[in-house]
Amino acid sequence: MLSVLRLRFWPLGGRSVIRNIVHRCQKCFRCKPTSVQQFMGDLPAARVTVSRPFSDAGVDYFGPVYLRPIPRRATVKAYVAVFVCLCTKAVHLELVSDLSTDRFLQALRRFVARRGLCTNIYSDNGTNFVGARNQLKDLLKLLKSNDHNSAVSKECAKVGIQWHFIPPSAPHFGGLWEAAVRSTKHHLLRVIGESPVSPEDFTTLLTQVEACLNSRPLTPLSDDPNDLEPLTPAHFLIGTSLLSIPEPELGSLPNNRLNALQLIQKRLQDFWKRWRREYLCQLQSRNKRFKSGIQIEVGKLVVIKDDNQPPMKWRMGRISDIHPGSDGIVRVVTLKTANGSLIRPIEKLCFLPLPEEDDRPSGTTNHPQ
């Protein structure tokens, strides 16, 4: 543009003027939009608070996987529900025959029966999870109104399960269970690939993959030659690694005046000390988005990113409401579009470079004279 202008004119400071005009051009911006990056937020309290394994859990699906219930018969689709502990990164896998609410509730009951009742469960906005949350609310109301239930049922109803949804189109809000899904698929594809197997074989394989994931180190190995065993999620589940070699008999050694129950409790406390000393300090670093938070204002015109459309076909919207986090930084907003309202994270938005009338003298335009 500058070379074409200099064929007839020689504008003073032409490079900076042209750069300003190009950066304010909406058509050029929509051809190559730049998304907004907000300051990286702090980890939620469930990630850094000592709690029972799977007390705070995240859940997600992956699939489909193909099963062959009867030899030489047609294959059927199935899915895998992945439950991950937010505190210890322990993983629990359940085979689900379809994506209905009833099947997910059955998987949830199996998970609770084996891992204990959860206090909080986090998930995305899948339709099956919405239905499961509504049925759980009705179940809790029913248990609270029934005076003839057992004491255990009353206690479960009193505690309940609180469901949390991440914002729509924001998979990075659930990065913990997304990473667990990736690790699970990595092991499964290496073993079976695309070949269908029987449900019993697939359940056995899922259990072995679960043991492998729960034996992965949470922290790098230390330089101490006496420290031969890394800290793993299995230490918080059974007290040792699932794939470790059996320890020799120690019954003949003195137990320092502690009974068996006290020894188990002391060993569990040692694991949590290592969790605070070795693992928790690694979560404090920020690997990206170091800049301070930007100011998000209501009424700002934005372009909404859509991974299934080219940039020139992305919809436009206007910010109608903001949802600041606990640190006061806005990372989720409500948008008003031509088709209704949407809730999207800041990372899915691109601010249009609209000209500011107050910064220009009256009677001037954005084009060089």
N, C-alpha and C positions, 0 to 999 in steps of 0.2 A: 504493500500500500504506500509506503514511504517513497519507494522508487518511482511509482506511477505519479504521485503528487509532484515529485521533483522534476518531472518532465516539463511542467508549466510554472510551478511555484517552488519557492524555497522557504517553507515555514520555519520560524524560529522555535526551537525545542520541539521539532516535529515528532521525534521518537516517543517522547513522554506523552504528547497529546494523542498520538495514534494508539499507544498502549492503553491509555485511559478509555478511549472510545471502544476499542476491541473488548476490553474487560467488562464494559457496560452493555455490550450487545447481547440481547436475550437470545437471538437465534444462534449465535456462535456458542453461547453458554450451554444451550440445550443440546447442541451437537456433542459437546464434551463437558458434561456437568461435573461439578466437584461436590461431593457429599460433605456433610457437616460431621466433624469429629469433636465430641465433648471430652472433657477431662475424665480420666478413668476413675470410677467410683470405688469406694471401700467395699471390702467383702462383707456379705451379710453376716449377721450374728450367728447363724446356724453353722457357718463354716469355721468359726474361730472359738466356739464355746464347747467346753467339755460336756459330752452327753452320751447316753447309751447309744450303741450302734443302731442305725436305722430309726432313731427317734425323729430325725428330720431327714426326709428322703426325697429324691427326685425320680420321676418315672417317665419313660418314653418307650415308643414302639420302634421296631425296625422289621423289615421284611419286604415282600413275602418270601418265605422259605417253602420248599416243595416237599411234601411227604407222600409216601406210597403206603397206605394202610394195609393193603393186601397185595401180595406179589402178582405181577403181570396184570395189574389194574391201573386205571388212570390215576394220575397224581392230583393231590389237593393242595390248596394254598393254606399256609399257617403263618403266624407271626410270633415274635418274641417280645415280651414285656421286660424291660430292663429297669430294675430298681437300684439306685445308687445312694449310699449314705453320704450326706453332705459334709459330715465331720471327719470320717475315717476313709472315705472313698471305697468302702466295701461294696461289692456288686452282688445282686441277686437276680437270677434269670428265671423266667417262667414262660412256658410254651402256651400260646393262645391260638385257638383254632380259627377265630375270625375277629373282625374289628367291631363287634357289637358291645354294647354296654354290659350285658349279662356275662359275657365271657371275661371281660376285664374285671368285673366284680368278683368272679370266681378266682381269677389270678390274684387279685388283691387279698382275698380271704386266705388263700394258700400262703401268700407272702407274710401276712400278719400272724398266721398260725405258726410259722417257722421262725420268724424274726422278731415277733413282738409287735404290739400296737404302736403305731406312729402318732406323733403329736402334730407334725406338719408334713404335707406332701406337696411338692411343686411339680408342675407339668406345663405343657403348652396348651393351646386352645383347641385341641381336637374335640370333635363332637362326642366321641365316646367318653372322654374325661368329663365333659359338662354333664352328661347324663349320669355318670357315676357320682359326681358331687351331689346332684339333686337327690338321688336315691339314698346316699349316705345321710343327708339331712333328714329325710323322712324316717330313716331307720333310727336315728338318734332321738327324734321326737317320739317315736313309738316306744322306744325303750324307757324314756324318761316318764312317760305317762302310765306305764304298766307297773303297778305296785307289787305284782306277784312274781316278778322276775327274781332271779337269784342275785346274790350279792355281787357276784362277778359281773353279771350283765349290767347292774347298776353302776359299778365302778367304770366299766368300759363306756357307758353312756355319759358318765360325768366327765371323763377325759375327752372322748371323741377324737375325731380327725379333722383338722382344719386344712382346707384346700386352698392353694395359691396358684394363680395363673400368671405366666409371664406375658408381657405385651404381645399383641399380634405381630407377625413378621419380624420377630426379634429372636432368632435362635441363639445369638451370642449371650442372651440373658440366661440360658440354660446350658452353658458350655460344659458343665461337669458331667451331665448325663449324655450330652452329645459325644464327649470323649469316650465315655464308657461304651456307647453304641459302636463307635469306630473300632475300639479295641476288640469287642466281641465279634464283630463282622470279620475283622482281620484273622482271628483264629479259626472261625467257622469256614471261611472261604479256603483257607489253607488245607483243611481236613477233607471237606466234602465237596467243595466247589459248587457246581450246579446240579450234581447228581442227586435224585430224590432218595430218601432213606425212610425207614419205618419210624413211627412215632416213638417206639421204645428206644431205638438206636439214637434218635435225635435228642431225646430227653437225657440219655446217658452222656452224650456228647456235650450238651449244655451244662450239665453238672461238672464235667471235667474242665470245661472252659471257665466256669465260675470259680473253681478251685485255683486255676492258673491265674486269673485276674486278681483274686484275693491274696495271692502270694507274691505279687509284684512289689518291689521296694517303694516306699513312700519318699525316702530320702536317699541321697547317695551314700555309699559305704564310707565309713570314717577311715582315717589313717591309722587307727589303733589296731595293732596286730591281734589283740585279745578280743576285739569286737568282730566276731565271725558271722553274726546273724543280723541282717538289716531289719528295720521296722516295716511291717507289712500290715494291710488291713486284717489279715487273719489273726494277728495277735490280739486284736480287740474282740474277735468273735470266739475263738477257742483257746487263746492264750499262747499259741505258737503258730509257726508257718504250716500251712496245709501240706506242703510238699517237702517238709524237713525230714531229716533222718531221725528215727526214734531215739530218744535219750536213754542212756543206761540206767539201771536200777540204782536209786540213791537212798534206799530205805535204811541202810546201815550207817549213813552219815547223820550227825546231829543236826537238828532243825532249829538251833538257836532259841530253844524254848518257845517255839511257835507251833500251834497246831495246824492241821491241814487247811482249815478254812482261812486262818490268818495268813498262811503262806500264799494261798491263791489271791487273797485280797491285796497283799503286799506286791505280788508280781503284777497284778493289773494296774496298781498305782504307779509302778515303775514304767509300764508302757505309756501311761498318760504323761509322765514326766518327760520321757523321750519324745512324745508327740509335741509337747510344748517347747522343748529345747531344740529339737532337730527339724521338725516339720513346720511348726507354726511360724517360725522366723522366715521361712522361705516364701510365705504368702504375702509378706509386706512389700515386696518389690513390685514396681510397675514397669512392664516391658515396652509399653507403647502409650500414646496419648498423655504426654507429660505436660502439655501446655495447660494454663489455667482455663477454667470454664468460660464459655462465651455467654453473653446475655441473650436469652430467647424472649422475644416480645410477642404479645398477642396481636394478630393482624398482619403478621409477616406473610408475604406471598412466597410459596415454595413449589418445587417440583418433586413429586413423589416417585422414588425409584421403584422400578418393577423389573425383576430379573427375566421375565418372560416377554418383554417388549423392548423394541429399540428405543434409544433415548428420546428421539423426536416424538414418540407416541406416549411418553410418560404423562400421567395426569398432573394437573396443577391443583393446588389447594391453598387455603389460608388458615393460619393457626388461630383456632378459636378458644383454646384452653391449654394451660401448661400444667404439668404434674411434677413438681420438684421432688427430689429425693431427700433422704435424711440429712445430707450435707448442704442442701439448698440449691444444688445444681440440677437443671432441667435436662432430663434424658428421654422423657416420653411426653408427647403432646397429642392433643386432639385436633384433627384437621376438618375443615368444612370444605367439601368438594361439591361438584355438580350432581353427584349421585348419593349424597348423604355425608354423614360424619364417619371419620376413621380415627383409630388410635394407632400411632406409629412411633417407633423410636427415632431419635435424632439422626442416627446413622443412615436412615432411609430417606432423608430429606436433602434437598439442594436449594440453597437460598438464591433467588433470582437477583441479578445485579441491577436493581431499579435505580434510576437517577434520583438524586436528592435535590429537590428544588431549592432548599435553603442554602446550599453550597454554591449556587450559580448566580451571577448577577442577573438582574432583570433584563429581558430582551435578548439574551444569549441562548444558544442552542448547543447541542453536543457535537455538532459538525464543525470542522475547521473552516475558517473564512478564506 
